[in-house]
């Protein structure tokens, strides 16, 4: 692991994509006066391979190139979760308003018109690299929270792998429901972070099992609120706050902490609670053995009939699991 501190900052990496070698050389020479690592690619295919092998912090992308255009490469990169946060500057000699609108539609972060003025180039590059630095710091905070959530999970040997399985199950169910990419990302993150509030629950309660006293249950039932408070300061985690707070609500209103009923429970929270129940039933705990798939199916259907879970989501998820087992 590279330790990046105040005395050792990582050098920003810029990728220049232009089929005209003279233009690429000029950009590289202009930027070489600053402390940047600079790479070049001659076409979209070469750039795509380079970006995936060694992701840059900024891409300067020519629009008109043989083969795939800069527009097409920009749209591809902005559509992929692993590259969508890389700032892209489209460089073009086209001046029509429609060309710029097309660039905005494919997700470009900024534009430079030819001929390029060095001062404008430097200002835009500096600004977007600073934005990328802030984005990276935000992602690092999210990574820390996910690591913290896994450390909470590690306090109980019976829940090993629970968060990872939940994230995978939730995304699979969300995909079956044709949810959008933002919702799928929220479900994946929610799978890891839904129980982060349990960091506030003492070990003697967390590891005790189901035979909790009323006072101990009162402590345990605060963990969704604690988790929400931990994650609330990060704007990027706001989509998962309802998952964290409401994944213990019940369809009939008997859950906690807000006693929501039916569709009052946010859809993403209902998705996570369905997969959470399945994984809990299939996992051995100090107070119960692991159930077989068929036993878990029967239990979930009975509980949905009693009003604990969204019956349509339970049916959809169990059908999905049966399809996967058959395959």
C-alpha positions as CSV (number, residue, x, y, z in Angstrom):
1,X,0.0,0.0,0.0
2,X,1.3,3.5,-0.9
3,X,1.2,5.9,2.0
4,X,0.4,9.3,0.7
5,X,1.0,12.0,3.3
6,X,1.7,15.7,3.4
7,X,5.3,15.1,2.4
8,X,4.7,12.6,-0.4
9,X,1.8,13.4,-2.7
10,X,0.9,11.1,-5.6
11,X,1.7,12.7,-9.0
12,X,-1.5,13.3,-11.0
13,X,-1.7,11.2,-14.2
14,X,-3.0,12.7,-17.4
15,X,-3.9,10.7,-20.5
16,X,-3.8,12.6,-23.9
17,X,-5.9,10.8,-26.6
18,X,-5.3,12.2,-30.1
19,X,-4.6,10.5,-33.4
20,X,-2.5,13.5,-34.5
21,X,0.9,12.9,-33.0
22,X,1.9,16.6,-33.3
23,X,-1.1,17.7,-31.3
24,X,-0.4,15.1,-28.7
25,X,3.2,16.1,-28.5
26,X,2.3,19.8,-28.1
27,X,-0.1,19.1,-25.3
28,X,2.5,16.9,-23.6
29,X,5.2,19.6,-23.9
30,X,2.9,22.3,-22.5
31,X,1.9,20.2,-19.5
32,X,5.5,18.9,-18.9
33,X,6.4,22.1,-17.1
34,X,4.1,20.9,-14.2
35,X,4.6,17.9,-12.0
36,X,2.3,15.6,-13.9
37,X,2.7,12.0,-15.2
38,X,1.6,12.1,-18.8
39,X,0.7,9.3,-21.2
40,X,-0.6,9.4,-24.7
41,X,-2.8,7.2,-26.9
42,X,-3.4,7.5,-30.6
43,X,-7.0,6.1,-30.8
44,X,-10.0,5.2,-28.8
45,X,-9.2,1.5,-28.6
46,X,-5.7,2.0,-27.4
47,X,-6.9,4.6,-24.9
48,X,-9.6,2.2,-23.6
49,X,-7.0,-0.5,-22.8
50,X,-4.6,2.1,-21.2
51,X,-7.4,3.5,-19.0
52,X,-8.3,0.1,-17.7
53,X,-4.7,-1.0,-17.1
54,X,-3.7,2.3,-15.4
55,X,-6.6,4.7,-14.7
56,X,-5.6,8.3,-15.1
57,X,-6.8,11.3,-13.1
58,X,-7.7,13.3,-16.2
59,X,-8.3,12.6,-19.8
60,X,-7.7,15.1,-22.7
61,X,-9.7,13.6,-25.5
62,X,-9.8,14.6,-29.1
63,X,-13.2,14.4,-30.7
64,X,-12.5,13.6,-34.3
65,X,-10.4,10.4,-34.6
66,X,-10.4,7.4,-37.0
67,X,-12.5,4.5,-35.7
68,X,-14.4,5.4,-32.6
69,X,-14.8,9.1,-32.0
70,X,-14.0,10.9,-28.8
71,X,-17.8,11.3,-28.2
72,X,-18.1,7.5,-28.3
73,X,-15.2,6.8,-26.0
74,X,-16.4,9.5,-23.6
75,X,-19.9,8.0,-23.4
76,X,-18.4,4.5,-22.8
77,X,-16.2,5.8,-19.9
78,X,-19.0,7.8,-18.3
79,X,-21.3,4.8,-18.5
80,X,-18.9,2.4,-16.6
81,X,-18.9,2.6,-12.8
82,X,-15.2,2.1,-12.6
83,X,-14.3,5.1,-14.9
84,X,-17.3,7.4,-14.7
85,X,-15.6,9.7,-12.1
86,X,-12.5,10.4,-14.3
87,X,-12.8,14.0,-15.6
88,X,-12.8,14.2,-19.4
89,X,-12.0,17.3,-21.4
90,X,-13.1,17.1,-25.0
91,X,-10.8,18.9,-27.4
92,X,-12.3,19.9,-30.7
93,X,-12.0,22.2,-33.7
94,X,-15.8,21.9,-34.1
95,X,-17.6,25.1,-33.2
96,X,-21.3,24.3,-33.8
97,X,-23.5,24.6,-30.7
98,X,-24.9,21.1,-31.5
99,X,-21.4,19.6,-31.1
100,X,-21.0,21.1,-27.6
101,X,-24.5,19.9,-26.7
102,X,-23.5,16.4,-27.9
103,X,-20.4,16.5,-25.7
104,X,-22.5,17.4,-22.7
105,X,-24.9,14.6,-23.5
106,X,-22.1,12.0,-23.5
107,X,-20.9,13.2,-20.1
108,X,-17.9,15.5,-20.9
109,X,-16.7,17.6,-17.9
110,X,-15.2,20.4,-19.9
111,X,-14.2,21.5,-23.4
112,X,-11.2,23.0,-25.1
113,X,-11.4,24.5,-28.6
114,X,-8.6,24.4,-31.1
115,X,-6.3,26.3,-31.3
116,X,-5.5,25.7,-27.6
117,X,-4.3,28.6,-25.5
118,X,-1.8,27.4,-22.8
119,X,-3.3,29.5,-20.0
120,X,-6.7,28.1,-20.6
121,X,-5.3,24.6,-20.8
122,X,-3.5,25.0,-17.5
123,X,-6.5,26.5,-15.7
124,X,-8.9,23.8,-16.8
125,X,-6.4,21.0,-16.0
126,X,-5.6,22.3,-12.6
127,X,-9.3,22.8,-11.7
128,X,-10.4,19.3,-12.8
129,X,-7.4,17.6,-11.1
130,X,-8.4,19.3,-7.9
131,X,-12.0,18.1,-8.3
132,X,-10.6,14.5,-8.9
133,X,-8.6,14.8,-5.7
134,X,-11.7,15.7,-3.7
135,X,-13.6,12.8,-5.4
136,X,-10.7,10.4,-4.4
137,X,-10.8,11.6,-0.8
138,X,-14.5,11.0,-0.7
139,X,-14.1,7.4,-2.0
140,X,-11.3,6.8,0.6
141,X,-13.7,7.9,3.3
142,X,-16.3,5.4,2.0
143,X,-13.7,2.7,1.9
144,X,-12.9,3.4,5.5
145,X,-16.6,3.1,6.4
146,X,-16.9,-0.2,4.6
147,X,-13.8,-1.5,6.4
148,X,-15.3,-0.3,9.7
149,X,-18.5,-2.2,8.8
150,X,-16.6,-5.4,8.1
151,X,-14.8,-5.0,11.4
152,X,-18.2,-4.9,13.1
153,X,-19.1,-8.1,11.2
154,X,-15.8,-9.7,12.4
155,X,-16.9,-9.2,16.0
156,X,-19.3,-12.1,15.5
157,X,-17.7,-15.2,13.9
158,X,-21.2,-16.5,13.0
159,X,-21.7,-13.6,10.5
160,X,-18.5,-14.0,8.5
161,X,-19.1,-13.0,4.9
162,X,-22.6,-11.8,5.6
163,X,-22.1,-8.2,4.2
164,X,-20.5,-9.5,1.0
165,X,-23.3,-12.0,0.4
166,X,-25.9,-9.3,1.1
167,X,-24.3,-6.9,-1.3
168,X,-24.3,-9.5,-4.0
169,X,-27.9,-10.8,-3.3
170,X,-29.3,-7.2,-3.2
171,X,-27.7,-6.2,-6.5
172,X,-29.1,-9.4,-8.1
173,X,-32.6,-8.7,-6.8
174,X,-32.3,-5.1,-7.8
175,X,-31.2,-6.1,-11.3
176,X,-34.2,-8.5,-11.5
177,X,-36.4,-5.5,-10.6
178,X,-34.8,-3.5,-13.4
179,X,-33.6,-0.8,-11.0
180,X,-31.2,1.8,-12.3
181,X,-27.4,1.9,-11.8
182,X,-27.7,4.4,-8.9
183,X,-30.1,2.2,-7.0
184,X,-27.9,-0.8,-7.6
185,X,-24.8,1.1,-6.3
186,X,-26.9,2.0,-3.2
187,X,-27.9,-1.6,-2.7
188,X,-24.3,-2.8,-3.0
189,X,-23.1,-0.2,-0.5
190,X,-26.1,-0.8,1.7
191,X,-25.2,-4.5,1.9
192,X,-21.9,-3.5,3.5
193,X,-23.0,-0.6,5.6
194,X,-26.5,-1.6,6.8
195,X,-25.4,-2.8,10.2
196,X,-22.5,-0.3,10.7
197,X,-24.5,1.2,13.7
198,X,-23.8,-2.0,15.6
199,X,-20.4,-0.6,16.4
200,X,-22.3,1.2,19.2
201,X,-23.7,-2.1,20.6
202,X,-21.7,-3.8,23.4
203,X,-20.3,-7.2,22.7
204,X,-22.3,-8.8,25.6
205,X,-25.5,-7.8,23.7
206,X,-24.3,-8.2,20.1
207,X,-23.0,-11.8,20.7
208,X,-25.8,-12.9,23.1
209,X,-28.2,-14.1,20.4
210,X,-32.0,-13.9,20.5
211,X,-32.5,-14.1,24.3
212,X,-32.2,-10.4,24.9
213,X,-33.8,-8.7,27.8
214,X,-36.2,-5.8,27.1
215,X,-33.5,-3.3,28.1
216,X,-31.0,-5.1,25.8
217,X,-33.4,-5.1,22.9
218,X,-33.8,-1.3,23.4
219,X,-30.1,-0.9,22.9
220,X,-30.0,-3.2,19.9
221,X,-32.9,-1.4,18.2
222,X,-30.9,1.8,18.2
223,X,-28.3,0.5,15.8
224,X,-30.2,1.6,12.6
225,X,-30.4,5.2,13.9
226,X,-26.7,5.1,14.9
227,X,-25.7,3.8,11.5
228,X,-27.7,6.5,9.8
229,X,-26.0,9.2,11.9
230,X,-22.5,7.7,11.1
231,X,-23.1,7.9,7.3
232,X,-25.3,11.0,7.1
233,X,-22.3,13.5,6.8
234,X,-21.3,12.0,3.4
235,X,-23.5,13.3,0.6
236,X,-22.6,10.4,-1.6
237,X,-24.0,8.0,1.0
238,X,-27.4,9.7,1.3
239,X,-29.1,7.2,-1.1
240,X,-28.3,4.4,1.4
241,X,-29.5,6.2,4.5
242,X,-33.1,4.8,4.2
243,X,-31.6,1.3,3.8
244,X,-29.6,1.7,7.0
245,X,-32.5,3.2,9.0
246,X,-35.4,1.1,7.7
247,X,-34.0,-2.4,7.0
248,X,-35.6,-3.7,10.2
249,X,-39.1,-2.4,9.5
250,X,-41.9,-4.9,8.9
251,X,-44.6,-4.9,6.2
252,X,-47.3,-4.9,8.9
253,X,-45.8,-2.0,10.8
254,X,-44.4,-4.1,13.7
255,X,-40.7,-3.4,12.9
256,X,-38.3,-0.6,14.1
257,X,-37.3,2.1,14.5
258,X,-40.2,4.0,12.8
259,X,-42.9,1.3,12.6
260,X,-43.5,2.0,8.9
261,X,-46.2,0.1,7.1
262,X,-46.2,-1.5,3.6
263,X,-45.0,0.8,0.8
264,X,-44.0,3.4,3.4
265,X,-40.9,1.4,3.8
266,X,-38.5,2.5,1.0
267,X,-38.1,0.0,-1.8
268,X,-34.3,-0.3,-1.4
269,X,-34.8,-1.1,2.3
270,X,-37.3,-3.7,1.5
271,X,-35.0,-5.3,-1.0
272,X,-32.2,-5.5,1.5
273,X,-34.3,-6.8,4.3
274,X,-35.6,-9.7,2.1
275,X,-32.1,-10.8,1.2
276,X,-30.9,-10.2,4.8
277,X,-33.6,-12.6,6.1
278,X,-32.7,-15.3,3.6
279,X,-29.0,-15.1,4.5
280,X,-29.8,-15.1,8.2
281,X,-31.9,-18.2,7.8
282,X,-29.3,-20.0,5.8
283,X,-26.5,-19.2,8.3
284,X,-25.9,-21.0,11.6
285,X,-26.1,-18.8,14.7
286,X,-25.5,-19.5,18.4
287,X,-29.2,-19.8,19.0
288,X,-30.2,-21.8,15.8
289,X,-28.8,-24.1,13.1
290,X,-28.6,-23.1,9.5
291,X,-31.7,-24.0,7.5
292,X,-31.7,-25.7,4.1
293,X,-32.8,-23.7,1.1
294,X,-36.2,-25.4,1.1
295,X,-36.6,-24.7,4.8
296,X,-35.6,-21.0,4.3
297,X,-38.1,-20.7,1.5
298,X,-40.9,-22.1,3.6
299,X,-40.0,-19.9,6.5
300,X,-39.9,-16.7,4.4
301,X,-43.2,-17.5,2.7
302,X,-44.8,-18.0,6.1
303,X,-43.4,-14.8,7.5
304,X,-44.5,-12.9,4.4
305,X,-48.0,-14.3,4.8
306,X,-47.9,-13.2,8.5
307,X,-47.1,-9.6,7.4
308,X,-43.4,-9.3,8.1
309,X,-42.0,-8.9,4.5
310,X,-43.1,-7.5,1.2
311,X,-44.7,-10.7,-0.3
312,X,-44.0,-9.7,-4.0
313,X,-40.3,-9.1,-3.3
314,X,-40.1,-12.4,-1.4
315,X,-41.6,-14.2,-4.4
316,X,-39.3,-12.4,-6.8
317,X,-36.2,-13.2,-4.8
318,X,-37.0,-16.8,-4.1
319,X,-37.8,-17.3,-7.9
320,X,-34.4,-15.7,-8.7
321,X,-32.6,-18.1,-6.2
322,X,-34.4,-21.1,-7.7
323,X,-33.4,-20.1,-11.2
324,X,-29.7,-19.8,-10.1
325,X,-29.8,-23.2,-8.3
326,X,-31.3,-24.7,-11.5
327,X,-28.6,-23.2,-13.6
